[in-house]
Amino acid sequence: MHTDKSRLISNKSQTGVSFYNANYGGYITSTLLSCTYNMDNCCVELKFSDGSMIAIDTITVENEVADNMYERSEPDYLIYNDPIGYADLILNGDPENYLKTVTEYKPLNS
């Protein structure tokens, strides 16, 4: 399953992105000022020097790419500990393949 990334990302200004993404026309020369997780709207927000902002809806990403509880915990780690790594994975990477590679399945012992 390949996710349509344009459904996961809200670009509040169409004028700039410093990550490569076909949805936004490739490399743009604005500088990333901050990348943080906003608990109020559950988005990883990237703010750029030209005033543009990208908000990645983490709940929608989780619903689209995670198939089980084990896979749902992996993006949470990135969101809280490495939000720029999370943004890079969602905008430029293959989150489904990443989750299949890094997820450890540990069933509960009875």
Secondary structure, DSSP 8 states (H G I E B T S, - for coil): ----GGGTEEES-TT--SS--GGGTS-----EEEEEEETTTTEEEEEETTS-EEEEEHHHHHHHH--SHHHHHHHHHHHHH-HHHHHHHHHHS-HHHHHHHH--------
